[in-house]
Amino acid sequence: MFALVVRFELKDEAAAVGFDGLVAETAVGIAGEAGTLVYAVHGVVDAPLARIFYEVYRDRSAFEVHEAQEHTRRFLQEREQYLAGVRVEFLTPASGKGLPS
């Protein structure tokens, strides 16, 4: 299992609308990725210009396949116009429901 969390800070409300539209377009392609187990996008309570992505992949290879997809490459290129900041944290699964023992 390979997982990460990404926090995006958006420039302003107009950027949030554009970013959310880009995310919706990208999600269509992600839905067909066999190795992408979870790809959840969240708004943040009391932070209307923040978005949190929680991503879980079968393994590092599945993540790399995801990153190579045309829809992902487009997202990575287009997102910059909307961002004030981004923070990526790679996770090490320690315990929890659904994790291998």
SULCORHU-V597521 format. One record per residue. N is the residue number from 0. RES is the residue in one small letter. PHI is phi in radians with two decimals (NA if undefined). D_LAST is the distance of its C-alpha to the last C-alpha in whole Angstrom. Layout:
((N,RES,PHI,D_LAST) (N,RES,PHI,D_LAST))
//
This chain:
((0,m,NA,12) (1,f,-2.36,15) (2,a,-2.43,17) (3,l,-2.67,20) (4,v,-2.19,22) (5,v,-2.19,26) (6,r,-1.93,29) (7,f,-1.84,32) (8,e,-1.88,35) (9,l,-1.67,38) (10,k,-1.10,42) (11,d,-2.87,43) (12,e,-1.10,44) (13,a,-1.11,45) (14,a,-1.12,42) (15,a,-1.09,40) (16,v,-1.11,41) (17,g,-1.12,41) (18,f,-1.10,38) (19,d,-1.08,37) (20,g,-1.15,39) (21,l,-1.09,37) (22,v,-1.08,33) (23,a,-1.07,34) (24,e,-1.12,36) (25,t,-1.17,33) (26,a,-1.04,30) (27,v,-1.05,32) (28,g,-1.22,31) (29,i,-1.11,28) (30,a,-1.00,27) (31,g,-1.62,28) (32,e,-1.48,25) (33,a,-1.09,22) (34,g,-1.51,20) (35,t,-1.58,20) (36,l,-1.50,18) (37,v,-2.45,19) (38,y,-2.47,23) (39,a,-1.98,24) (40,v,-1.95,27) (41,h,-2.21,28) (42,g,-1.44,32) (43,v,-2.05,32) (44,v,-1.00,33) (45,d,1.17,37) (46,a,-2.47,36) (47,p,-1.12,38) (48,l,-1.80,38) (49,a,-1.97,34) (50,r,-2.35,31) (51,i,-2.03,27) (52,f,-1.84,25) (53,y,-2.03,22) (54,e,-2.20,20) (55,v,-2.25,17) (56,y,-2.09,17) (57,r,-0.94,15) (58,d,-2.87,16) (59,r,-1.05,19) (60,s,-1.07,21) (61,a,-1.11,21) (62,f,-1.09,22) (63,e,-1.12,24) (64,v,-1.09,26) (65,h,-0.99,26) (66,e,-1.11,28) (67,a,-1.47,30) (68,q,-1.19,31) (69,e,-1.01,35) (70,h,-1.13,34) (71,t,-1.27,31) (72,r,-1.07,34) (73,r,-1.12,37) (74,f,-1.01,35) (75,l,-1.07,34) (76,q,-1.32,38) (77,e,-1.30,39) (78,r,-1.11,37) (79,e,-0.97,39) (80,q,-1.14,42) (81,y,-1.74,40) (82,l,-1.65,38) (83,a,-1.74,39) (84,g,-3.03,36) (85,v,-2.60,33) (86,r,-2.36,29) (87,v,-1.97,26) (88,e,-2.23,23) (89,f,-1.47,20) (90,l,-1.91,17) (91,t,-2.00,14) (92,p,-1.04,11) (93,a,-1.88,10) (94,s,-2.82,8) (95,g,2.53,10) (96,k,-1.11,10) (97,g,1.53,9) (98,l,-1.54,6) (99,p,-1.11,4) (100,s,-1.40,0))
//
